[in-house]
Amino acid sequence: MSAFITRYAALLAMLDRAAPVVLPTLARLVFSAVTLLYFWRAAVTKLGDGFFGFLSPSSGGYVQIFPRAMEAAGYSTSELGVFHWAVVVAGTWAEFILPLLILLGLLTRPAALGMIGFVVVQSLTDLYGHGGIEYIETVGAWFDRLPDGVVLDQRAFWVLALLVLVFKGAGPLSLDRLFKSAL
Protein backbone atom coordinates (compact mmCIF):
# COMPACT_ATOMS: atom_id res chain seq x y z
CA MET A 1 0.00 0.00 0.00
CA SER A 2 2.83 2.44 0.75
CA ALA A 3 4.27 1.86 -2.77
CA PHE A 4 0.92 2.92 -4.23
CA ILE A 5 0.85 6.03 -2.04
CA THR A 6 4.43 6.89 -3.00
CA ARG A 7 3.65 6.55 -6.73
CA TYR A 8 0.44 8.52 -6.31
CA ALA A 9 2.30 11.31 -4.49
CA ALA A 10 4.94 11.36 -7.25
CA LEU A 11 2.22 11.63 -9.89
CA LEU A 12 0.58 14.51 -8.04
CA ALA A 13 3.93 16.29 -7.72
CA MET A 14 4.50 15.91 -11.47
CA LEU A 15 1.03 17.30 -12.23
CA ASP A 16 1.65 20.23 -9.88
CA ARG A 17 4.89 21.03 -11.73
CA ALA A 18 3.15 20.81 -15.13
CA ALA A 19 0.12 22.91 -14.19
CA PRO A 20 1.71 26.38 -14.64
CA VAL A 21 2.67 25.42 -18.20
CA VAL A 22 -0.30 23.31 -19.25
CA LEU A 23 -3.29 25.16 -17.73
CA PRO A 24 -2.79 28.67 -19.15
CA THR A 25 -1.56 27.38 -22.50
CA LEU A 26 -4.56 25.09 -22.90
CA ALA A 27 -6.96 27.77 -21.61
CA ARG A 28 -5.72 30.16 -24.31
CA LEU A 29 -5.78 27.49 -27.00
CA VAL A 30 -9.25 26.19 -26.16
CA PHE A 31 -10.78 29.65 -25.70
CA SER A 32 -9.32 30.77 -29.03
CA ALA A 33 -10.26 27.59 -30.88
CA VAL A 34 -13.86 27.81 -29.68
CA THR A 35 -14.51 31.57 -29.80
CA LEU A 36 -12.00 33.47 -31.98
CA LEU A 37 -13.88 33.10 -35.28
CA TYR A 38 -17.22 33.40 -33.48
CA PHE A 39 -16.28 36.83 -32.14
CA TRP A 40 -14.59 37.96 -35.36
CA ARG A 41 -17.59 36.94 -37.45
CA ALA A 42 -19.88 38.86 -35.09
CA ALA A 43 -17.59 41.90 -35.25
CA VAL A 44 -17.57 41.91 -39.06
CA THR A 45 -21.37 42.17 -39.08
CA LYS A 46 -21.11 45.39 -37.07
CA LEU A 47 -18.74 47.16 -39.48
CA GLY A 48 -20.15 49.93 -41.62
CA ASP A 49 -19.40 50.43 -45.30
CA GLY A 50 -16.08 51.58 -46.69
CA PHE A 51 -12.60 51.99 -45.32
CA PHE A 52 -13.79 53.80 -42.20
CA GLY A 53 -16.52 51.25 -41.45
CA PHE A 54 -14.75 50.50 -38.17
CA LEU A 55 -15.74 54.02 -37.06
CA SER A 56 -19.22 53.98 -38.58
CA PRO A 57 -21.03 50.85 -37.40
CA SER A 58 -23.76 49.20 -39.43
CA SER A 59 -27.35 49.48 -38.29
CA GLY A 60 -27.15 45.75 -37.57
CA GLY A 61 -24.42 46.47 -35.05
CA TYR A 62 -26.74 48.81 -33.19
CA VAL A 63 -29.56 46.25 -33.33
CA GLN A 64 -27.29 43.55 -31.90
CA ILE A 65 -26.10 45.66 -28.99
CA PHE A 66 -29.10 47.94 -28.37
CA PRO A 67 -32.12 46.00 -29.65
CA ARG A 68 -34.74 47.82 -27.58
CA ALA A 69 -33.28 51.28 -28.16
CA MET A 70 -33.22 50.63 -31.91
CA GLU A 71 -36.81 49.45 -31.85
CA ALA A 72 -37.83 52.56 -29.91
CA ALA A 73 -35.94 54.71 -32.45
CA GLY A 74 -37.76 53.10 -35.37
CA TYR A 75 -34.51 51.35 -36.35
CA SER A 76 -32.94 54.68 -37.27
CA THR A 77 -29.39 55.02 -35.96
CA SER A 78 -29.61 58.79 -36.40
CA GLU A 79 -32.08 58.83 -33.51
CA LEU A 80 -29.44 57.42 -31.13
CA GLY A 81 -26.69 59.46 -29.50
CA VAL A 82 -22.94 59.49 -29.14
CA PHE A 83 -23.14 57.06 -26.21
CA HIS A 84 -24.73 54.39 -28.38
CA TRP A 85 -22.19 54.99 -31.16
CA ALA A 86 -19.26 54.76 -28.71
CA VAL A 87 -20.53 51.52 -27.17
CA VAL A 88 -21.09 49.87 -30.56
CA VAL A 89 -17.66 50.96 -31.84
CA ALA A 90 -15.93 49.84 -28.61
CA GLY A 91 -17.81 46.54 -28.65
CA THR A 92 -16.87 45.91 -32.27
CA TRP A 93 -13.20 46.66 -31.63
CA ALA A 94 -13.27 44.51 -28.50
CA GLU A 95 -14.57 41.56 -30.52
CA PHE A 96 -11.60 41.87 -32.87
CA ILE A 97 -8.83 42.84 -30.46
CA LEU A 98 -9.43 40.98 -27.17
CA PRO A 99 -9.65 37.45 -28.64
CA LEU A 100 -6.54 38.14 -30.74
CA LEU A 101 -4.60 39.31 -27.67
CA ILE A 102 -5.61 36.14 -25.85
CA LEU A 103 -4.56 33.95 -28.79
CA LEU A 104 -1.15 35.65 -28.94
CA GLY A 105 -0.76 35.72 -25.18
CA LEU A 106 -0.21 39.49 -25.23
CA LEU A 107 -1.58 41.59 -22.36
CA THR A 108 -3.40 38.40 -21.48
CA ARG A 109 -4.66 39.25 -18.02
CA PRO A 110 -6.29 42.57 -18.95
CA ALA A 111 -7.58 41.04 -22.21
CA ALA A 112 -9.14 38.15 -20.27
CA LEU A 113 -10.74 40.57 -17.80
CA GLY A 114 -12.08 42.59 -20.72
CA MET A 115 -13.48 39.45 -22.34
CA ILE A 116 -15.19 38.45 -19.08
CA GLY A 117 -16.88 41.85 -18.99
CA PHE A 118 -17.77 41.51 -22.65
CA VAL A 119 -19.29 38.05 -22.16
CA VAL A 120 -21.34 39.27 -19.18
CA VAL A 121 -22.71 42.24 -21.17
CA GLN A 122 -23.29 40.01 -24.21
CA SER A 123 -25.19 37.49 -22.10
CA LEU A 124 -27.35 40.14 -20.43
CA THR A 125 -28.12 41.65 -23.84
CA ASP A 126 -29.05 38.24 -25.24
CA LEU A 127 -31.27 37.49 -22.26
CA TYR A 128 -33.00 40.82 -21.70
CA GLY A 129 -32.46 42.83 -24.89
CA HIS A 130 -33.23 40.04 -27.34
CA GLY A 131 -35.70 38.19 -25.09
CA GLY A 132 -33.65 35.04 -24.59
CA ILE A 133 -34.72 34.93 -20.95
CA GLU A 134 -38.07 33.56 -22.15
CA TYR A 135 -36.47 30.42 -23.63
CA ILE A 136 -34.97 27.85 -21.27
CA GLU A 137 -32.86 26.38 -24.08
CA THR A 138 -31.13 29.76 -24.42
CA VAL A 139 -30.71 30.37 -20.70
CA GLY A 140 -29.83 26.80 -19.76
CA ALA A 141 -29.62 25.61 -16.19
CA TRP A 142 -26.89 24.27 -14.01
CA PHE A 143 -27.14 20.81 -12.50
CA ASP A 144 -29.64 19.68 -15.11
CA ARG A 145 -29.13 16.87 -17.59
CA LEU A 146 -28.61 19.18 -20.60
CA PRO A 147 -25.16 20.77 -21.09
CA ASP A 148 -26.04 22.92 -24.09
CA GLY A 149 -27.66 26.11 -22.79
CA VAL A 150 -26.04 29.10 -24.48
CA VAL A 151 -25.76 31.35 -21.45
CA LEU A 152 -25.43 29.39 -18.21
CA ASP A 153 -23.71 26.37 -19.74
CA GLN A 154 -21.60 27.45 -22.71
CA ARG A 155 -20.57 30.88 -21.51
CA ALA A 156 -19.74 29.59 -18.04
CA PHE A 157 -17.00 27.52 -19.67
CA TRP A 158 -15.76 30.56 -21.59
CA VAL A 159 -15.52 32.53 -18.36
CA LEU A 160 -13.80 29.63 -16.59
CA ALA A 161 -11.09 29.54 -19.27
CA LEU A 162 -10.73 33.32 -19.00
CA LEU A 163 -10.45 33.16 -15.20
CA VAL A 164 -7.57 30.68 -15.56
CA LEU A 165 -5.81 33.34 -17.63
CA VAL A 166 -6.60 36.11 -15.15
CA PHE A 167 -5.12 34.12 -12.26
CA LYS A 168 -2.32 32.18 -14.00
CA GLY A 169 -1.32 34.53 -16.82
CA ALA A 170 -0.66 33.51 -20.41
CA GLY A 171 1.79 30.69 -19.76
CA PRO A 172 5.23 30.09 -21.25
CA LEU A 173 4.18 29.95 -24.91
CA SER A 174 3.12 33.58 -25.13
CA LEU A 175 4.24 37.04 -26.10
CA ASP A 176 3.77 38.09 -22.48
CA ARG A 177 6.50 35.62 -21.46
CA LEU A 178 8.72 36.63 -24.38
CA PHE A 179 8.53 40.32 -23.47
CA LYS A 180 8.94 39.57 -19.76
CA SER A 181 12.12 37.58 -20.54
CA ALA A 182 13.45 40.43 -22.69
CA LEU A 183 13.17 42.94 -19.84
Residue frames relative to the residue before (quaternion, step in Angstrom):
aa qw qx qy qz dx dy dz
M 1.0000 0.0000 0.0000 0.0000 0.00 0.00 0.00
S 0.6564 0.5074 -0.3298 0.4505 3.61 0.96 -0.75
A 0.5887 0.5507 -0.3774 0.4557 3.64 1.12 -0.51
F 0.6316 0.5240 -0.3214 0.4724 3.58 1.02 -0.80
I 0.6675 0.4992 -0.2954 0.4670 3.57 0.90 -0.94
T 0.6376 0.5239 -0.3231 0.4633 3.59 1.00 -0.80
R 0.6710 0.4836 -0.2935 0.4793 3.60 0.92 -0.91
Y 0.6386 0.5262 -0.3183 0.4625 3.55 1.00 -0.84
A 0.6546 0.5017 -0.3052 0.4760 3.60 0.95 -0.86
A 0.6417 0.5137 -0.3232 0.4690 3.60 1.01 -0.77
L 0.6342 0.5230 -0.3214 0.4701 3.58 1.03 -0.79
L 0.6593 0.5021 -0.3063 0.4684 3.58 0.92 -0.88
A 0.6380 0.5208 -0.3255 0.4645 3.59 0.99 -0.78
M 0.6423 0.5144 -0.3178 0.4711 3.59 1.01 -0.80
L 0.6557 0.5022 -0.3068 0.4730 3.59 0.96 -0.85
D 0.6307 0.5310 -0.3278 0.4614 3.59 1.02 -0.77
R 0.6612 0.4944 -0.3041 0.4753 3.59 1.02 -0.78
A 0.6909 0.4879 -0.2750 0.4571 3.60 1.03 -0.77
A 0.5454 0.6796 -0.3855 0.3034 3.59 1.08 -0.68
P 0.6830 0.4874 -0.3310 0.4317 3.68 0.77 -0.81
V 0.6637 0.4641 -0.2988 0.5048 3.59 1.20 -0.44
V 0.7422 0.4581 -0.2313 0.4310 3.54 0.74 -1.13
L 0.6908 0.5204 -0.3111 0.3939 3.62 0.72 -1.01
P 0.7347 0.3952 -0.2870 0.4709 3.66 0.60 -0.90
T 0.6231 0.5387 -0.3506 0.4457 3.59 1.02 -0.69
L 0.6897 0.4548 -0.2786 0.4897 3.58 0.90 -0.89
A 0.6102 0.5441 -0.3618 0.4480 3.62 1.00 -0.69
R 0.6649 0.4844 -0.3012 0.4822 3.60 0.96 -0.84
L 0.6681 0.5113 -0.3020 0.4483 3.57 0.89 -0.94
V 0.6990 0.4634 -0.2792 0.4677 3.59 0.81 -0.98
F 0.6429 0.5099 -0.3373 0.4614 3.61 0.88 -0.85
S 0.6839 0.4823 -0.2879 0.4657 3.59 0.89 -0.90
A 0.6594 0.5183 -0.3145 0.4447 3.59 0.91 -0.88
V 0.7158 0.4467 -0.2458 0.4771 3.57 1.01 -0.81
T 0.8477 0.2666 -0.0895 0.4499 3.61 0.81 -0.92
L 0.4939 0.6942 -0.4423 0.2803 3.64 1.07 -0.49
L 0.7383 0.3971 -0.2398 0.4896 3.60 0.66 -1.04
Y 0.5629 0.5836 -0.3781 0.4467 3.59 1.15 -0.54
F 0.7134 0.4371 -0.2575 0.4835 3.58 0.81 -1.00
W 0.6533 0.5095 -0.3291 0.4532 3.61 0.94 -0.79
R 0.6373 0.5177 -0.3313 0.4648 3.58 0.97 -0.80
A 0.6485 0.5054 -0.3112 0.4767 3.58 0.98 -0.83
A 0.6525 0.5194 -0.3193 0.4500 3.60 0.96 -0.81
V 0.6274 0.5494 -0.3379 0.4362 3.59 0.97 -0.84
T 0.6547 0.5225 -0.3218 0.4414 3.60 1.00 -0.75
K 0.6662 0.5038 -0.2999 0.4609 3.59 1.21 -0.37
L 0.5420 0.6370 -0.3989 0.3760 3.59 1.23 -0.29
G 0.4036 -0.6905 0.5470 0.2472 3.54 -1.09 0.78
D 0.6876 -0.4784 0.3553 0.4149 3.55 -1.33 -0.05
G 0.8035 0.3476 -0.2403 0.4193 3.52 -1.30 0.47
F 0.7672 -0.3926 0.2783 0.4240 3.49 -1.42 0.03
F 0.7525 0.3655 -0.2005 0.5099 3.58 1.01 -0.78
G 0.2479 0.8030 -0.5013 0.2063 3.57 1.18 0.55
F 0.6004 0.5633 -0.3583 0.4404 3.58 1.19 -0.46
L 0.6976 0.4067 -0.2657 0.5266 3.59 1.29 -0.21
S 0.7378 0.3147 -0.1771 0.5703 3.55 1.30 -0.27
P 0.1909 -0.8427 0.4906 0.1128 3.59 0.28 1.23
S 0.5494 -0.5935 0.4799 0.3401 3.53 -1.26 0.52
S 0.6149 -0.5318 0.4096 0.4139 3.56 -1.21 0.35
G 0.5901 0.5757 -0.3601 0.4367 3.59 1.14 -0.59
G 0.6059 0.5550 -0.3479 0.4515 3.56 1.12 -0.65
Y 0.6517 0.4988 -0.3033 0.4842 3.54 1.01 -0.82
V 0.6486 0.5193 -0.3206 0.4549 3.59 0.98 -0.84
Q 0.6508 0.5228 -0.3213 0.4470 3.59 0.99 -0.80
I 0.7684 0.3802 -0.1929 0.4772 3.57 0.89 -0.92
F 0.7952 0.1578 -0.0674 0.5815 3.59 1.05 -0.76
P 0.0368 -0.8586 0.5100 0.0373 3.62 0.64 1.02
R 0.7042 0.4601 -0.2822 0.4613 3.60 0.85 -0.86
A 0.6358 0.5159 -0.3324 0.4682 3.59 1.01 -0.74
M 0.6488 0.5052 -0.3215 0.4695 3.59 1.00 -0.77
E 0.6315 0.5196 -0.3348 0.4681 3.57 0.99 -0.77
A 0.6671 0.5005 -0.2956 0.4660 3.58 0.94 -0.90
A 0.7018 0.4425 -0.2558 0.4962 3.59 1.14 -0.65
G 0.5102 -0.6595 0.4181 0.3605 3.59 1.22 0.20
Y 0.5642 -0.6326 0.3436 0.4043 3.56 1.23 0.64
S 0.4839 0.6168 -0.4544 0.4230 3.56 1.11 0.75
T 0.3548 -0.7579 0.5076 0.2051 3.58 -0.49 1.17
S 0.5889 0.5884 -0.3742 0.4086 3.60 1.13 -0.48
E 0.6179 0.5445 -0.3394 0.4546 3.58 1.25 -0.32
L 0.6433 0.4987 -0.3189 0.4856 3.60 1.26 -0.26
G 0.4800 -0.7130 0.4509 0.2407 3.56 -1.20 0.55
V 0.7699 -0.3458 0.2897 0.4514 3.48 -1.43 -0.21
F 0.5929 0.5747 -0.3680 0.4274 3.60 1.02 -0.73
H 0.6780 0.4884 -0.2950 0.4634 3.58 0.83 -0.97
W 0.6329 0.5272 -0.3226 0.4663 3.57 0.99 -0.86
A 0.6798 0.5009 -0.2957 0.4466 3.60 0.83 -0.99
V 0.6588 0.5005 -0.3158 0.4646 3.60 0.95 -0.81
V 0.6656 0.4908 -0.3138 0.4665 3.60 0.90 -0.83
V 0.6508 0.4979 -0.3190 0.4763 3.61 0.93 -0.83
A 0.6720 0.4868 -0.3016 0.4696 3.61 0.85 -0.93
G 0.6523 0.5136 -0.3156 0.4595 3.59 0.95 -0.81
T 0.6407 0.5173 -0.3182 0.4698 3.57 1.01 -0.82
W 0.6681 0.4872 -0.2993 0.4761 3.58 0.85 -0.93
A 0.6340 0.5368 -0.3322 0.4466 3.58 0.97 -0.84
E 0.6567 0.5151 -0.3211 0.4476 3.60 0.97 -0.78
F 0.6634 0.4621 -0.3040 0.5039 3.59 1.14 -0.50
I 0.7768 0.4342 -0.2000 0.4099 3.55 0.66 -1.20
L 0.6976 0.5023 -0.3091 0.4068 3.62 0.70 -1.00
P 0.6735 0.4643 -0.3322 0.4696 3.67 0.81 -0.76
L 0.6256 0.5308 -0.3425 0.4578 3.60 1.06 -0.68
L 0.6377 0.5199 -0.3279 0.4642 3.59 0.95 -0.83
I 0.6523 0.5034 -0.3150 0.4710 3.58 0.98 -0.81
L 0.6337 0.5269 -0.3338 0.4576 3.60 0.93 -0.82
L 0.7243 0.4323 -0.2379 0.4816 3.58 0.90 -0.94
G 0.3619 -0.7229 0.5052 0.3020 3.57 1.16 -0.48
L 0.4737 0.6475 -0.4422 0.4010 3.56 1.04 0.83
L 0.8113 -0.0330 -0.0426 0.5821 3.58 -0.66 1.13
T 0.0984 0.8800 -0.4604 0.0628 3.51 1.14 0.78
R 0.6789 0.4972 -0.3196 0.4356 3.59 0.79 -0.90
P 0.7006 0.4216 -0.3079 0.4864 3.65 0.74 -0.82
A 0.6171 0.5356 -0.3553 0.4540 3.61 1.05 -0.65
A 0.6542 0.5019 -0.3129 0.4715 3.59 0.98 -0.81
L 0.6325 0.5099 -0.3326 0.4790 3.60 1.00 -0.75
G 0.6469 0.5176 -0.3110 0.4657 3.57 0.98 -0.83
M 0.6608 0.4962 -0.3070 0.4720 3.58 0.99 -0.81
I 0.6023 0.5357 -0.3670 0.4643 3.61 1.03 -0.66
G 0.6561 0.4959 -0.3070 0.4789 3.58 0.90 -0.88
F 0.6408 0.5275 -0.3190 0.4575 3.56 0.98 -0.85
V 0.6745 0.4942 -0.2974 0.4608 3.60 0.86 -0.95
V 0.6278 0.5224 -0.3402 0.4660 3.61 1.01 -0.74
V 0.6784 0.4717 -0.2932 0.4809 3.61 0.85 -0.94
Q 0.6245 0.5397 -0.3270 0.4602 3.58 0.99 -0.84
S 0.6801 0.4956 -0.2875 0.4573 3.57 0.89 -0.95
L 0.6592 0.4953 -0.3107 0.4729 3.59 0.93 -0.84
T 0.6350 0.5163 -0.3252 0.4737 3.59 1.04 -0.75
D 0.6514 0.5088 -0.3160 0.4657 3.58 0.95 -0.85
L 0.7030 0.4751 -0.2734 0.4531 3.57 0.93 -0.89
Y 0.8212 0.2745 -0.1180 0.4862 3.57 0.69 -1.08
G 0.6828 0.4787 -0.2976 0.4648 3.60 1.00 -0.69
H 0.7775 0.3096 -0.1499 0.5265 3.55 0.96 -0.94
G 0.5446 -0.6722 0.3741 0.3341 3.61 1.25 0.09
G 0.3349 0.7765 -0.4791 0.2353 3.59 1.20 0.31
I 0.5334 0.6457 -0.3947 0.3779 3.57 1.21 -0.47
E 0.6388 0.5491 -0.3159 0.4367 3.58 1.19 -0.50
Y 0.7282 0.3925 -0.2141 0.5194 3.60 1.25 -0.30
I 0.3983 -0.7512 0.4786 0.2192 3.57 -0.44 1.24
E 0.6311 0.5377 -0.3506 0.4356 3.61 1.04 -0.64
T 0.6342 0.4889 -0.3302 0.4997 3.60 1.18 -0.42
V 0.6915 0.4714 -0.2762 0.4726 3.56 0.85 -0.98
G 0.1978 -0.7695 0.5710 0.2065 3.56 0.77 -1.07
A 0.1665 -0.7599 0.6155 0.1268 3.53 -1.32 -0.08
W 0.4045 -0.6904 0.5373 0.2664 3.53 -1.05 0.68
F 0.8265 0.2107 -0.1918 0.4855 3.52 -1.25 0.60
D 0.4937 0.5728 -0.4907 0.4329 3.54 1.02 0.84
R 0.6327 -0.5604 0.3707 0.3850 3.59 -1.19 -0.02
L 0.6720 0.4854 -0.2822 0.4828 3.61 1.28 -0.16
P 0.1959 -0.8282 0.5170 0.0917 3.62 -0.55 1.12
D 0.6231 0.6244 -0.3007 0.3625 3.58 1.22 0.16
G 0.3380 0.7247 -0.5304 0.2814 3.61 1.10 0.47
V 0.5212 -0.6792 0.4193 0.3020 3.57 -0.85 0.98
V 0.7720 0.3845 -0.2143 0.4585 3.58 0.75 -0.96
L 0.7932 0.3334 -0.2038 0.4671 3.60 0.35 -1.15
D 0.7150 0.4232 -0.2726 0.4852 3.61 1.02 -0.58
Q 0.7588 0.4107 -0.2231 0.4536 3.56 0.41 -1.24
R 0.7456 0.4191 -0.2476 0.4550 3.58 0.69 -1.01
A 0.5328 0.5874 -0.4147 0.4462 3.59 1.21 -0.28
F 0.6559 0.4908 -0.3135 0.4802 3.59 1.01 -0.75
W 0.6018 0.5390 -0.3652 0.4626 3.60 1.03 -0.68
V 0.6890 0.4791 -0.2822 0.4648 3.57 0.84 -1.00
L 0.6068 0.5460 -0.3589 0.4526 3.60 1.02 -0.69
A 0.6567 0.4942 -0.3118 0.4768 3.60 0.88 -0.89
L 0.6623 0.5043 -0.3029 0.4640 3.58 0.98 -0.82
L 0.6359 0.5215 -0.3314 0.4624 3.60 1.03 -0.71
V 0.5732 0.5549 -0.3810 0.4673 3.60 1.08 -0.61
L 0.6872 0.4805 -0.2837 0.4651 3.59 0.92 -0.88
V 0.6126 0.5385 -0.3510 0.4599 3.59 1.03 -0.70
F 0.7619 0.3963 -0.2088 0.4678 3.59 0.83 -0.97
K 0.7787 0.3515 -0.1807 0.4873 3.61 0.97 -0.79
G 0.4500 -0.6589 0.4806 0.3638 3.60 1.15 -0.46
A 0.7406 -0.4646 0.2945 0.3859 3.54 -1.36 -0.06
G 0.4733 -0.6539 0.4617 0.3677 3.58 1.13 -0.52
P 0.7105 -0.5107 0.2957 0.3833 3.56 -1.29 0.21
L 0.7014 0.4219 -0.2661 0.5091 3.61 1.12 -0.55
S 0.5024 0.6418 -0.4049 0.4145 3.55 0.60 1.18
L 0.5770 -0.5649 0.4563 0.3737 3.53 -1.27 0.35
D 0.5516 0.5919 -0.3961 0.4342 3.59 1.12 -0.56
R 0.6900 0.4688 -0.2795 0.4754 3.59 0.84 -0.96
L 0.6321 0.5386 -0.3322 0.4472 3.58 0.99 -0.82
F 0.7011 0.4512 -0.2713 0.4808 3.59 0.87 -0.93
K 0.6147 0.5344 -0.3492 0.4633 3.59 1.08 -0.67
S 0.6574 0.5071 -0.3025 0.4681 3.60 1.01 -0.81
A 0.6581 0.5269 -0.3060 0.4423 3.58 1.07 -0.73
L 0.6370 0.5564 -0.3351 0.4151 3.60 1.14 -0.51
